[in-house]
Amino acid sequence: MGSVTTPSTDRRATISLFSRLRTAEGQADPFPFYAELRARGAVSPAPWGGFLVTGYSTCEQVLRNGVWLEPDARWREQQGARTRWSAPSSREISRTLPALNPPEHTRVRRSAGGFDRGTIDRLGVRVSGVVDRLLDTLHERLRSGEADFSELVSEELPVATVGDWLGLPSADWPRLRELTHEQVFTQELLPNASQLARSDAAMAELRAYFLDLVRARRRRPGDDPVSRWITTWDELEPDRDKADEAVYFLALFVLLAALETTATLLTSMTLRLVEDPGRWDRLVLQPDLVPAFVEESLRYDPPTHVISRVAGQDTLLADTEVAAGEMVHLMVGAAHRDPARFPDPDTFDMLRNPSHLAFSFGIHYCLGAPLARLEAQTLLRHLITRLPRLTLVRPPAAAPRVAFRRLLNLDVALA
């Protein structure tokens, strides 16, 4: 007689799977574990409540449909005072643009402006210069042996780009980068108490830093986004303290969005380039494939592996009943390897149709997507034209995360 699968055994199996995802093996290659999860169906119960969504089309449906909402400040308050959602860092992040729902999201996003063609063109000049400087440093280090590409390039380019754009002193950039890495735990799938404490401390320091910055720009405005946001919010909000706080949340959002995920993209993209000599050689011969290479990097191993939403009303998702207020976790990393959407999904193919969920969809489509693409494409073009071919020295280590991917190093050498 065959074994019988019960809800309790399903729950234990899922808990075991996520435990294995947190091991060094799971962090190095989470995709076999995602395949196990996906085999249970496009939607499956999460052991801690809510649902896990692994099918590409179902994830896309949630992201595009206004029925599904962000877990905003109101939702978090409803979860109770002794949950991860009540942590100070969680409450703080709930007031940034990505965690807002309409109509407040509409108001704040409109006030933020965007990366139009003129802005991207101006930033492109800056990014190109920074990339050249960073690659000079990398090449010099490589003359005497191996070098960590992540430390010398991937971690430096985003903070130099957004730091210069916001007008932040370069002396502050290293600390801001550290704080960004610390705060991300409050946005993780299942943070523990010590991780939340680290996020709380980092968020408190970031709040103090950016509120001081906003007040300083109010006293001495300049030609920078923060000064322009102050002008915008003075027209929207008569209470000056509330206006300053709104500008603070915009500046905080821009920093967090621009640093963590972009640095991860740059490292994982370069890993794809150096782990297979044929890819480097092909890009040299066909540099017009650079944009497609970036998009396939975003599909193959996206910076964000989990996006969470809550049901705005009782609804049906892939034949599963989801009650109003219940959370679904979109397992983007799993959806990007869904064979129902991508032929041969575990193969990196720079000629593949560039479709992915890395920048989300709908009203929450990533505001900084044009900037992330600019940095990645510029870096890739300069790499293949300015440096001799690089080779991977050893597989990189990864941070113990599920939702937000981070490769801790990328050790390379001259081929």
Disulfide bonds with the S-S distance in Angstrom:
none
